[in-house]
Amino acid sequence: MPLQLTHPTSAPHPKAQSMLPAIGGFPTSDLPLFLAGYSELCRVDLSGKRALEICGGFGKLAAGLAEAYPQAEVTGLDLYAASGPEIEERMQRLPGLSYVAGDAFDLSGYGDESLDLVWGQAALHHLAHNATGLAASVRRVLKPGGRLVFIFEPMGHNLPVAAIRAVRMAKHELEDESNLYLSQFERMAAGFSSCEVQMFNLLGYPMKAVSDRFEWLSKTVQSMDALLFRRFPKLLRYGANCNVIFTK
C-alpha cells in the first residue's frame, strides 16, 4: 500500500493545545509537529471509546487526552506503571484514566477489536527492531476504523541530519535516536487501510541550535519548510521528523 506523505497546514484541533504540557523537555521549535500529532489523537471523538498509550513513561499525554475526553477510557502502558502522588491525583480527578505495567509487544490482555486508538510519543524508534510485529499486535486489538498513531519520530533519509544525530549520540547528547525509514512504515502498513506520514524539519533540524533560542527565527524556519514542502513535494521524504498515522 503506498504511503501518503504530507506536511500538515490546517489549524490544529481545538483540544490539541490543552495537551501541550506533555511535550516536556522536547524542543519548542517542534511545536507544529506536536500540535499536528495531538490533533490526530483528537481526530475522532473518543467519548465512550477506549484508547491506549504505549511506552507512555510518566503518563502526561495519557492524562491530557483523558482530560480532553473525560468520557473516554484511557490507559497508559509502560514497562513500569506510572505511580506516585501526582499519578494518584490524576486518576482521582479523571476516573477514565489508568496506568498499567506491560510490554508494548504483548497486548494479549486486550481482546480482538477492543480499542479505538493506540498511540506512542517518541516511542516507535525504540521498538523498531520488531516494528512489523508491533503493528500486527496493535492491528489485532484495533476496531475497524481504529487508528495507530506515532508522534515525534526521527527519520533517516536526510544524510546530513543522520550525521548530526550520529555526532550527538557519540557525544552522549542523545541516548537513542535510531532513525526510521519509509520502507519500515510500508511493511507495518500491511493489513491497514491507509498510512499517512506527516513530515517536518527539513531546514528546521540543522538550525535547531540557533532557532530554539529565538522564537521569531523558529517561526521563520518553519514557514520556509512549509513553503519548500509545498513547492517541491519530493523533499517530503527528507524531513528529519515525522508523525505516522495508520488506520485499520
N, C-alpha and C positions, 0 to 999 in steps of 0.2 A: 504494500500500500504506500503510495507516495506521501511524503510529509508535506505539511503546509508551513512554509517559513514566513513569518510575519514580523513586523515591528509595530506594536500597538500604538495608535494615535488617538483613540477615543478617550473620553473623560472617564476617570476611574469610577467604579461603583461607589455609591454614597457610603456604604458600610466599610469600604476598604480603608478609609482614612482612620477610622477608630482602632484599627488593628496595627497601626504603625509602631506602637511601643514594642512589638515583637521583633522588630529589626535588630534591637540590641546594639551590639558593637559594630555592625556592618557599616560600610561607608555611606555617608549621606548622599554621595553622588549617584548611588544606585536606587534612590527613591522612586524614580519612574518604573524600574523593574519590579520593585516590591509592590507598588500600587497596582500594577498590571497583574501580578501574581495573586494578590489578595482579592482583586476583583474577580478572578477566575474562581476562587473559593466561594464567592457570593453569586456566581452566575445563575445558579438555581436556588430558589427559596428553600432553605433547609429546615424550615419549621416542620416539626413532626417527622424528621428524617434522621438518619444515622451517619456520622462522619468519624473517620479515624485518622489521626496523625501518626506517622511512623517516624522514629528517631527524633522524637519531639523534645528531648532534653528537659529543661525546666518547665516547659509547657505553656509559655506565654502566648504563643499563637493559638493553641487549642483554646485557651481561656478567652482570647479575643474573639474567636469565632463563636464560642458559646455565649458570649455577651451579646454579639450581634444577632444571634438566633437563639433566644432563651428557651424556645420550644423544641430545639434540636437535642439529640443525644450525641455528645461529642466526647471522644475518648482520645487521650494522649498516650501513646505507647512508646516505651524506650526500654533499653536493656535493664535499667533500674527505674522503678516507678518514682515519679516526682513526689517529694514529700517535704514536710516542714510546715511551720505556721502559716506562711503565705499561701501554700497549696491548700491547707485546710480552710482558710478563709475564702479562697476562691470557690471551693466545692460547696461550702455552706451558702454562699451568695448565688451560685449558679448550679441548681440541682441537676441539670442535664450534663454537667461536666464530670469526668472521672479520669483517673490516671492508672495505668497498669504496667507491670513489667512484662517484657516479651521481646521476641525476636521478629524483626520485620519479615524475615523469610519464612516464618512459621505462623500462619494465620489460621491454623486448624481450629482455634477456639471460636471462629466465626463461620456461620453457616453459608451455604451457597446463596448467592444473590441476596445478601443480608445488609449490605452497606450502600449508601448513595454517593459517598465521596471518600476517597483515600488520598492523603497528600503528605508531602515531606518538604521541609525547607533546608536547603544546603545539605541534602541527605543522599541523593542518588549517587554522587561521585564517591561516596564511602561504601556503596553497595554494588558498584559497577562490575565486580568480579563475577556476579551472577545476576546481571540485570534482567535477562530473559526469564530466569526462574522467578525473580521477584514479580515481574509483570504478570506471569501466568498465575502466581498465587493471588495477586490482587484481583486479576480478572475474574477468578472464580467467585470471590466474595462480593463483587460489584453487581448491583442490579442492572438490568438492561437500561442503557442511557446513563449509567453511573460514570463517574469521572475519576481518573488518577492524575494528580497534579504534582509536579515538582517545581519548586521555586528557588531561584538563585543558584544555578548550576554552572560550572566552568566548562567552556568548550575549547577544543584543541586544534581547530582548523587554521587558526591565525598563528603562524610560526613566531613572529616577534612577541606576541603575548605569551605563547608557550615558553619562550626563552626567558622572559621576565619572571614568570612563575617558577621556572627551574632555579633561577638565581635566588629568588626569595626563599624557596624551600631550602636551598643549600645554606642560606644564612639563618635558617630557622625562624624567618619571619612568618612563614606559613607552615602549618603542621602537615596538611594533606590536601593537595589541590590536584588530584588525579583528573586529567582532562577527559571530557566525554566527546563522543563523535556521533554524527548523524546516522552512521551505519548502525550504531547501537540502538538508537531510537527506532530505526526501521525494523530491527529484529524484535524489539519489545512490542511494537505495534501489531504484531501478528495476533489476530483474534479480536482486535479493537476495530471499531468502525471508522475512527479518524484519529489523527495525531497532529496537533499544532505545536510548532516550536517558535516561541517568541524570542527574537534575538535582540541583544543590547550590547553597547560598549564596543563600538568599532574604534573610534578615536578616544573614547572615554576611558578605556582601561590604561593605556600607556600614559595618559595625562592625569591619572588619579592623584599622584603625589602632589601635584600642584592644584588641580581643580577642587580637591576635597577641602582646601583651605579657604577658597573663595567661592561663595555661592553664585555670584554672577558668572564666573568662569565655568563653573559646573553646568549651569543652565545653558550657556553658550555652546559648550561641547555637546550637550545632549541634543540641542537643536541642529547642530551640524551633523551628528549621527543620523537623526531622523531624516534630514534632507538627503544625505548620501544613500541611505537605505531605500528611500522612496524613488530616487532618480536612477539608482543602479541596483536593482533587486539581487543581482548575483553576489553583491557584497554581504548579503544577509548571513551567508554561511560562515563569514569571518568575524562575526560578533564574538566577543570574549565571554559573554554570559548569556544565559537563557532561562526561560520558564518553559516547561513541557506539559502539554495537556493531552492525555489520552481519554477518548470517550468510547465506552463499550457499545 
